[in-house]
Amino acid sequence: MKLAEISRKQGLYGLAQHYLKQVQEPLTHPETTGDTLKLERFRYLYEMNKLHVTTELSADKIRMQKLEKENEEFIKNQDYDLWMTAEIHRLQGEYSLKKGDIESARAHLVDSIKLNRKEARTWMSYARLNEIALEKFNDDRVAMNSLKGYFCATGLQQHKARLIIPFILRLLKNNNYQMSTAVYNFVIRNIAELPVWLWLFWIPQLLQFFKQPKETLQHKTANQIFLKLCKLYPQPVYHPLRSKLHYMRRSPAEIEVLKPILQKCKTCLKNKGQRLLESIEIFIQEMGRT
């Protein structure tokens, strides 16, 4: 099974299929027993579905029908863990999404999320699904569903946030709901659930949002993020702001927008400096007593 997984990841799909055929019969035989049988059967079906998504086995109708039947039997079987069933639903949803079957993809991905809400890959697929739907249906609810998927994926995989946040910033630029109060409140609630430091790497991109009118989603969201950054990390924010103001000398309107944030940064830096001095003095006094 491990050889099949390695072969698939290396792009050797024919070799992966060969290894899976070797383990198919013993794993699917009803009389086979073992402590890890349940896990091994899941891994086999998982690899088959991954190949199905990657290589589109739908060209072979017999193999496709057989795989779909195995998926149905696996999902109906109550002996498997919920996260295993959720993974099969996710892979089926991704395949339906790849085919363009939006309704089937939505059904499978929603079922997967209900069974396991802690899988970032499911949330990413759910976000992409709603982003595709957003191109056809200009609806605030669809936009919020897509943003929810990306926000949840970011929270679950903070070490990969730099790969996910660009999708959030792209959605925030959508002109179809820039004036929507519902979308803005939704975005602010989800931003509050994420660590503030995640946004430190996106200060230049967020500064560009201030070029938009004050009532737009981009401007208001960037303002809220910067207020949080100024409070916790004033120094990393202060220098890009000063640099931005320097290059915007000929644009008084934009300077007036950024000046309050710069002033807040200065205040936070002074407060932190004062607290640091006080803590040093306390430390010196304690050292003098010993």
C-alpha positions in Angstrom: 0.0 0.0 0.0 2.9 2.3 0.8 4.4 1.6 -2.6 1.2 2.6 -4.3 1.0 5.8 -2.4 4.6 6.7 -3.2 4.1 5.8 -6.9 1.0 8.0 -7.1 2.8 11.0 -5.5 5.6 10.6 -8.0 3.2 10.6 -10.9 3.7 6.9 -11.7 0.0 6.2 -11.9 0.3 2.9 -13.8 2.7 1.5 -11.2 0.4 2.7 -8.4 -2.5 0.9 -10.1 -0.4 -2.3 -10.4 0.4 -2.3 -6.6 -3.3 -1.7 -5.8 -4.3 -4.6 -7.9 -2.0 -6.9 -5.9 -3.6 -6.0 -2.6 -7.2 -5.8 -3.9 -8.2 -9.4 -3.7 -6.9 -10.2 -0.1 -8.3 -6.9 1.3 -11.8 -7.2 -0.3 -12.2 -10.9 0.4 -14.9 -11.4 3.1 -12.9 -14.1 5.0 -9.9 -11.9 5.5 -9.2 -10.9 9.1 -6.7 -8.9 11.0 -6.2 -6.1 13.6 -5.4 -3.5 11.0 -7.8 -4.7 8.3 -10.2 -1.8 8.7 -7.4 0.7 8.2 -5.9 -1.1 5.3 -9.3 -1.3 3.5 -9.7 2.4 4.0 -6.2 3.1 2.7 -6.9 1.0 -0.4 -10.1 2.8 -1.2 -8.5 6.1 -0.5 -5.7 5.5 -3.0 -8.2 4.2 -5.6 -10.2 7.4 -5.2 -7.1 9.6 -5.4 -6.2 7.9 -8.6 -9.8 8.4 -9.8 -9.5 12.2 -9.1 -6.0 12.5 -10.6 -6.3 10.3 -13.7 -10.0 10.4 -14.3 -10.8 6.7 -14.5 -14.2 7.6 -15.8 -12.8 6.7 -19.2 -13.1 3.1 -18.1 -16.8 2.8 -17.2 -16.6 -0.6 -15.6 -13.8 0.4 -13.2 -15.7 3.6 -12.4 -18.9 1.8 -11.6 -17.0 -0.7 -9.5 -15.3 2.1 -7.5 -18.6 3.9 -7.0 -20.2 0.7 -5.7 -17.2 0.2 -3.3 -17.6 3.8 -2.1 -21.3 3.4 -1.4 -20.7 0.2 0.6 -17.9 1.8 2.6 -20.1 4.9 3.5 -23.0 2.7 4.5 -20.8 0.5 6.7 -21.0 1.7 10.3 -17.9 -0.1 11.4 -15.5 2.5 10.0 -14.5 5.7 11.8 -16.3 8.9 10.9 -13.1 10.6 9.7 -12.6 7.7 7.2 -16.1 8.1 5.8 -15.5 11.9 5.7 -12.4 11.4 3.6 -14.2 9.2 1.0 -17.0 11.9 0.8 -14.3 14.5 0.3 -12.6 12.7 -2.6 -16.0 12.0 -4.2 -16.8 15.7 -3.9 -13.5 16.7 -5.4 -14.0 14.4 -8.3 -17.5 15.8 -8.9 -16.1 19.3 -8.7 -13.5 18.4 -11.3 -16.2 17.1 -13.6 -18.3 20.3 -13.1 -21.1 18.6 -11.2 -21.7 21.3 -8.7 -24.7 19.8 -6.9 -23.1 16.4 -6.4 -19.8 18.1 -5.2 -21.8 20.2 -2.7 -23.7 17.2 -1.3 -20.5 15.2 -0.8 -18.4 18.0 0.7 -21.2 19.1 3.1 -21.5 15.5 4.3 -17.8 15.3 4.8 -17.8 18.5 6.8 -20.6 17.2 9.0 -18.6 14.1 9.8 -15.2 15.8 10.3 -14.9 19.6 10.7 -11.2 19.5 11.4 -10.0 18.6 7.9 -8.5 21.6 6.1 -8.5 20.0 2.7 -12.3 19.6 2.9 -12.7 23.3 3.7 -10.5 24.3 0.8 -12.5 22.2 -1.6 -15.7 23.7 -0.1 -14.3 27.2 -0.6 -13.4 26.5 -4.2 -16.8 25.0 -4.9 -18.5 28.2 -3.6 -16.1 30.4 -5.5 -17.1 28.7 -8.7 -20.7 29.2 -7.8 -20.1 32.8 -7.0 -19.1 33.4 -10.6 -22.6 32.3 -11.7 -24.7 33.5 -8.8 -23.8 36.9 -7.3 -25.0 36.2 -3.8 -23.6 37.4 -0.4 -24.4 34.0 1.1 -22.2 32.1 -1.5 -19.4 34.6 -0.9 -19.6 34.1 2.8 -19.5 30.3 2.3 -16.4 30.6 0.2 -14.7 32.9 2.7 -15.7 30.5 5.5 -13.9 27.7 3.8 -10.7 29.6 3.4 -10.8 31.0 7.0 -11.4 27.5 8.5 -8.6 26.1 6.3 -6.3 28.8 7.5 -7.1 28.2 11.2 -6.6 24.5 10.8 -3.3 24.8 8.9 -1.6 27.9 10.2 1.7 26.7 8.9 0.3 26.8 5.4 -1.5 30.1 5.9 0.8 31.9 3.4 -0.7 29.6 0.7 -4.3 30.2 1.7 -4.6 33.9 2.6 -4.0 35.0 -1.0 -7.4 33.4 -1.8 -9.0 35.4 1.0 -7.5 38.7 -0.3 -8.7 37.9 -3.8 -12.2 37.4 -2.6 -12.1 40.6 -0.6 -11.4 42.4 -3.9 -14.6 41.2 -5.5 -16.6 44.3 -6.5 -20.0 42.5 -6.3 -20.3 42.8 -2.5 -18.0 45.7 -1.5 -20.9 47.5 0.1 -22.4 44.5 1.9 -22.6 44.9 5.6 -23.4 41.2 6.1 -20.2 40.1 4.3 -18.1 42.7 6.3 -19.5 41.6 9.7 -18.9 38.0 8.7 -15.3 38.7 7.7 -14.5 40.6 10.9 -15.9 37.7 13.0 -13.7 35.2 11.3 -10.6 37.4 11.4 -11.1 37.7 15.2 -10.7 33.9 15.4 -7.4 33.8 13.6 -4.0 34.7 15.2 -3.1 38.3 14.4 0.5 37.4 13.4 -0.7 35.6 10.3 -1.3 39.0 8.7 2.2 40.4 9.3 3.4 38.9 6.0 0.6 40.6 4.1 1.1 44.2 5.2 2.1 45.5 1.7 -1.0 43.9 0.1 -3.3 45.2 2.9 -1.9 48.7 2.4 -3.2 48.6 -1.2 -6.7 48.2 0.2 -6.6 51.7 1.6 -6.7 53.1 -1.9 -10.4 52.1 -2.1 -13.1 54.3 -0.7 -13.7 54.2 3.1 -17.1 52.5 2.8 -15.8 49.5 0.8 -15.2 46.0 2.2 -11.5 46.2 1.3 -10.8 49.4 3.1 -12.8 48.6 6.3 -11.3 45.1 6.5 -7.7 46.4 6.1 -8.4 49.1 8.8 -9.6 46.5 11.3 -6.6 44.2 10.7 -4.1 47.1 11.0 -5.7 48.2 14.3 -5.1 44.7 15.7 -1.5 44.6 14.3 -0.7 48.1 15.8 -1.8 46.9 19.2 0.2 43.7 19.2 3.0 44.2 16.7 3.5 48.0 16.3 7.1 47.9 15.2 6.6 45.6 12.1 3.7 47.9 11.1 5.4 51.2 11.8 8.2 51.0 9.3 6.1 49.9 6.2 3.6 52.7 7.1 6.4 55.3 7.2 7.8 54.1 3.9 4.3 54.1 2.4 3.7 57.7 3.5 7.0 58.8 2.2 6.2 57.6 -1.3 2.6 59.0 -1.1 3.7 62.6 -0.5 1.9 63.7 -3.6 -1.4 62.0 -2.6 -2.7 64.0 0.4 -6.0 62.0 0.5 -4.3 58.7 1.0 -1.9 60.2 3.6 -4.9 61.4 5.6 -6.3 57.9 5.6 -3.0 56.3 6.9 -2.0 59.0 9.4 -4.4 57.7 12.2 -2.9 54.2 12.0 0.6 55.6 12.1 -0.3 57.6 15.2 -1.7 54.5 16.9 1.5 52.7 16.1 3.6 55.4 17.7 1.4 55.3 20.8 1.7 51.5 21.1 5.5 51.7 20.7 5.7 54.3 23.4 3.5 52.3 25.7 5.5 49.1 25.1 8.7 51.0 25.6 7.5 52.3 29.0 6.4 48.9 30.1 9.8 47.4 29.1 11.6 50.1 31.1 9.4 49.3 34.1 10.0 45.6 33.8 13.8 46.2 33.6 13.7 48.4 36.7 11.8 45.7 38.6 14.3 43.1 37.5 17.3 45.2 38.7 15.6 45.7 42.1 15.1 42.0 42.5 18.7 41.3 41.5 19.9 43.8 44.1 18.0 42.0 46.9 19.8 38.7 46.3 
